[in-house]
Amino acid sequence: MLQSFLMNELIDELLKQRGIITDEEKENFLSPDYDKHMNDPFLLKDMDKAVKRIIKAIDKKEHIAIYSDFDADGIPGGALLHDVFEKIGHESFTNYIPHRNEEGYGFHKEAVKKLKKKGVTLIITVDVGIADIDTAKYAKRVGMDLIITDHHLPGEKLPTALAVINPQQEGETYPFKEFCGTGVAFKLTQALFIEARKKKKKWMEDIPVGWEKWLLDLVAIATVADMMPLVGENRVLVHYGLKVLRKSRRPGIGALARKLGLKQAYLTEDDIGFSIGPRINAASRMGDPEKAFELLTTHDDVQAMALARELESLNNKRKGQVASIVRELNERFKESSKENVLVAGNPNWNPALLGLAANSLVDTYNKTACLWGRDGTGSLKGSCRGNSSVNIVEMFRNSGDALSQFGGHEHAGGFGVEDDKIHTLEKALNKSYKKIAGEFKRELAKEDAELDQYKIRETHSALLKLSPFGIGNTKPIFVCKKAYINSVAQFGKEKNHFEMKISKEKEGQPVRAISFFKTHDSFTVEPKEGGECDVLCTVELSRFAGRVNFELRIVDIR
């Protein structure tokens, strides 16, 4: 009874820190409800137009194209609409995913030409299109209707389209703005099914009410992988999406889980973020995005396992190439990293890998990093990751004519640069940084509560009520005060991960505490065997290699 009371007190305190105070707010947060907490999809601007046009296309058996981005948001979104049209029996549709290296990001005129030749009369975009003014004009000029579904920030002018569904567009009154691209596609599906049932469409007769919830596994994958805030409707979508994912009937999900040594019945948001999402992204970074799409849509168990093996192979290849780039960068910057913005490039580097390499530089040097390479079209493209000292897009915007194009958000962005500007890029970005950045002091992580090392299991069980965790609902950080350090070591194939065993007192039961891609000198205080320290950490449940263990994930050591 006392234990339960203490855990309830902990949850109340953590909710309070998240601004969740009243009984109603607590109920809504702790018990997401699909029927109560999802808004009417027809509140989204242009939704009625989009649904009306899709119903017409289905009734007349028109050829529909689903044009989706090539990342872990666009691919699940394309798969979602694929499943919708397959379920209602509309056979005349095509999924199109641009090739990252050969075509690049965006909604492309050449792709529209290809689709026109196939007889497509309606294009529905997913997670792309909001910035492609010229391609939208071309589609209209050649007589193709266009429905744009996207979630990226629009520019000053919207594309010319029959309907633009984007919660970020000016004048949008929808109560929730933070969907990923697949989330927007799901709202379109909700609206389509509502209207089709209202109109008693024959192609809806055999579809059970609520069938669309089986698509929430894809929404959960995309929302977590695209690092969208897990609040509001996203919290509901991912809460139910994880339930679907754990019992998903997709052969590809089961095959990928088995290949990665994950128990499908226990998949979490961490498994999406660290295992499933990277494999989907690896398809386009290292080869053909269609492979990830096929994994999510195939009905064949044998093909699913073959695709899972291929994606794992591509991901391992990706990790090797990123590691090679990072080693080269560390050699360059270990002696000279005085600038505020670390800038480097190589025409032989694959731009698709440079965001990952830039993340490593930020972690190592605590500085903003911008890296460039040459893509398959011959253009110089780059990625930038920030250390929270400056808004990346504002830094780009204030760099004069150094960049030929750019986009992104506060902490990350992509850019293009002309060959004749590459030698002045470092100077231009650092000048812009100094212009807009104030004095930057890295904030130390703060604990949410103190952890009793003898009650890790009970604490983890209580924390499940607050999950899923992610942007907007981060995992609580605990502190183990004056922990005794039993041992310190590196682990992993390349000994590039840190672990230590700590206990409440010298003779107490030790608990494993780990930190990936860190060493003993990566923290505020270097831990010494036989010494004491304060350990800031999150509480984790590990199912690695089929063994269930509670452990701590180190945030900092002081």
Secondary structure, 3 states (H helix, E strand, C coil): CHHHHHHHHHHHHHHHHCCCCCHHHHHHHHCCCHHHHCCCHHHCCCHHHHHHHHHHHHHCCCEEEEEECCCCCHHHHHHHHHHHHHHHCCCCEEEECCCCCCCCCCCCHHHHHHHHHCCEEEEEEECCCCCCHHHHHHHHHCCCEEEEECCCCCCCCCCCCCEEECCCCCCCCCCCCCCCHHHHHHHHHHHHHHHHHHCCCHHHCCCCCCHHHHHHHHHHHHHHHCCCCCCHHHHHHHHHHHHHHHCCCCHHHHHHHHHCCCCHHHCCHHHHHHHHHHHHHHHHHHCCCHHHHHHHHCCCHHHHHHHHHHHHHHHHHHHHHHHHHHHHHHHHHCCCCCCCEEEEECCCCCHHHHHHHHHHHHHHHCCEEEEEEECCCCCEEEEEECCCCCCHHHHHHCCCCCCCEEEECCCEEEEEECHHHHHHHHHHHHHHHHHHCCCCCCCCCCCCEECCHHHHHHHHHHHHHHCCCECCECCCCEEEEEEEEEEEEEECCCCCEEEEEEECCCCCCCEEEEECCCCCCCCCCCCCCCCEEEEEEEEEEECHHHCCEEEEEEEEEC
